[in-house]
């Protein structure tokens, strides 16, 4: 019988399809930016609620929805492609 040897790739298949370390670092920084942006959104909403709209429920609800819409528009316009 004859022994047949198969070529072994330099990297396993799982490593060949995986992203590089720099891609992972960029993706991780993107998550940090999004987390900071969400914390800023929460801080603005809470600050406006406490300072200006303490006892005005319906106005506070409308202003909070407006703030979220503005933050979402800025995110999709400027930060989505980070």
NORTA-V966794 format. One record per residue. N is the residue number from 1. OMEGA is omega in radians with two decimals (none if undefined). BURIAL is # if it has 16 or more other ideal C-beta (glycine too) atoms within 10 Angstrom, else .. D_FIRST is the distance of its C-alpha to the first C-alpha in whole Angstrom. Layout:
BEGIN
N & OMEGA & BURIAL & D_FIRST
N & OMEGA & BURIAL & D_FIRST
END
This chain:
BEGIN
1 & -3.13 & . & 0
2 & -3.14 & . & 4
3 & 3.14 & . & 7
4 & 3.10 & . & 10
5 & 3.11 & . & 13
6 & 3.10 & . & 16
7 & 3.12 & . & 19
8 & 3.14 & . & 22
9 & -3.12 & . & 25
10 & 3.13 & . & 28
11 & 3.05 & . & 30
12 & -3.12 & . & 29
13 & -3.12 & . & 30
14 & 3.14 & . & 33
15 & -3.10 & . & 35
16 & -3.10 & . & 34
17 & -3.08 & . & 36
18 & 3.13 & . & 39
19 & 3.14 & . & 42
20 & -3.11 & . & 43
21 & -3.14 & . & 45
22 & 3.08 & . & 48
23 & 3.11 & . & 48
24 & 3.12 & . & 48
25 & 3.11 & . & 51
26 & 3.12 & . & 53
27 & 3.12 & . & 52
28 & 3.10 & . & 54
29 & 3.10 & . & 57
30 & 3.12 & . & 57
31 & 3.10 & . & 57
32 & 3.12 & . & 60
33 & 3.12 & . & 62
34 & 3.12 & . & 62
35 & 3.09 & . & 63
36 & 3.13 & . & 66
37 & 3.12 & . & 67
38 & 3.08 & . & 67
39 & 3.08 & . & 69
40 & 3.08 & . & 71
41 & -3.14 & # & 72
42 & 3.14 & . & 73
43 & 3.13 & . & 75
44 & -3.13 & . & 77
45 & -3.13 & # & 77
46 & 3.12 & . & 78
47 & 3.12 & . & 81
48 & 3.12 & . & 82
49 & -3.07 & # & 83
50 & -3.04 & . & 84
51 & -2.95 & . & 87
52 & -2.91 & . & 88
53 & -3.02 & # & 87
54 & -3.03 & . & 88
55 & -3.10 & . & 90
56 & -2.98 & . & 89
57 & -3.03 & . & 86
58 & 3.08 & . & 86
59 & 3.10 & . & 86
60 & 3.10 & # & 84
61 & 3.14 & . & 81
62 & 3.14 & . & 82
63 & 3.11 & # & 81
64 & 3.09 & # & 78
65 & 3.09 & . & 77
66 & 3.12 & . & 78
67 & 3.14 & . & 76
68 & 3.12 & . & 73
69 & 3.12 & . & 73
70 & 3.12 & . & 74
71 & 3.12 & # & 71
72 & 3.13 & . & 69
73 & 3.11 & . & 70
74 & 3.12 & . & 70
75 & -3.09 & . & 66
76 & -3.14 & . & 65
77 & -2.98 & . & 67
78 & -2.92 & . & 66
79 & -3.07 & . & 64
80 & -3.06 & . & 61
81 & 3.11 & . & 59
82 & none & . & 59
END
